[in-house]
């Protein structure tokens, strides 16, 4: 991390009502390598196109399976991706990837988000954490450390992999929350969830709208309860309907280093923890202002805001 980004992150951390060090926010205990043209976790790669750079993240088995459909080539997936990228523009590759629901992003495509001051109090807040992985759980975890009462829904039908992949991070993110196991594939447990949502001041999610609508989390919820604060973490924005993870979203925000005129990854999935921090600050700001509504926490746009802040 360069000095400008570190200083900007320290400034944002100072807005929290308690002390957190940058390394606490950014560090996980999964197997990692030094980042370069490949991300620290090895799943995301930077590819040169005929006009720019694109990040493709093969984070899930289905992403690897879709590489022949994206590239028109068989064989080693990274060789196929590199060859296909050289033959097209970044916009063309991203368009095809988005159509296939692959996590893919062009370098610097995202516009910066407006960041929050975090001026409110969390004490007494009832927070329902429906998120998984890093950004959403961090948002809710920081609110718990600020005094909120956080209930974490553990969906047994789709468990969060973090306790297995990064147990120390999981304890830091979720240790101050009250866990509640529900099977959200069942009608009864979905009804229980709706009751919990009805009693919450804040809901934290990181799924796309169509998945959440099946759980009763849609615009009708905010119409019925305009005071509810909904911290909605997505890759590229609530209406974008795009898949993304921390590394490819960091590239979309141009939150990269440079070496020999080529971009390289910095840190580990940076857009995830930065979005978690900004989500907590945004919730606290809404509390201070006394207003509800959805907070559109697009990881790519948060990364772009930190890129701009680091350069200022």
ABEGO torsion letter per residue (X at the ends): XBAAAAAAAAAAAAABABBBBAAAAABBABBBBBBBABBAAGABBBBBBAABBBBBBBABAAAAAAAAAAAGBBEBAAAAAAAAAAABBAAAAAAAAAAAGBBBBBBGABBBBBBBAGABBABGBBBBBABBEAAAAAAAAAAAAAGBBBBBBBBAABBBAAAAABAAAAAAAAAABBBBBBBAABAAAAAAAAAAAAABABBBBABBAAAAAAAGBBAAAAAABAABBBBBBBAAEAAAGBBBBAAAAAAAAGBBBBBGGBBBBBEBGAAAAAAAAAAAAAAAAAAAAGBBEBBBBBAAAAAAAAAAAAAX
